[in-house]
Amino acid sequence: MEQCFESTAKAAQERYDPQFLKFLKEFETVFRHERLFPKDCRTCGRTFRTLAEYLLNTVPKGHSFEDCEETMRQPYTMTYRHCSCGNTLVLTLTEETYPYLRELWSMLHEKASRSGRPINEVVREFSDQWQHYIITHNRNEG
Ligand SMILES: [Zn+2]
């Protein structure tokens, strides 16, 4: 318990939820950027070379992350963001691009049910921290 409080305090300093942090770090190490980037906006023609560049130049649409596993019958997550031209861009995550999708969603659902908050609120919080983490840790990339 003590250890738990300690890590919570440390993460609060860095503004990241300790339960999210593990998954955020995995986005840096195991996320297969090359399968998804460069990505183009079909409406304005803008090219996003990296995940950091993409997150920096788009804004999340609602809670952004949508779990589509039930429909797709495999771990499958869609993230929705708005390009600066107003177009909605979709980034699709599967186990090939991010192997921890199932663990991510079970953590988010567990967090929601334990705190009595709506799942979308927890997902939005994760999405915000995801954006902040990726941009902060990849600022000098490319
Ligand atoms: Zn655009």
Residues whose N, C-alpha, C, O or C-beta is under 5 A from the ligand:
A	BS01	ZN	C41 T43 C44 R46 C83 S84 C85 N87
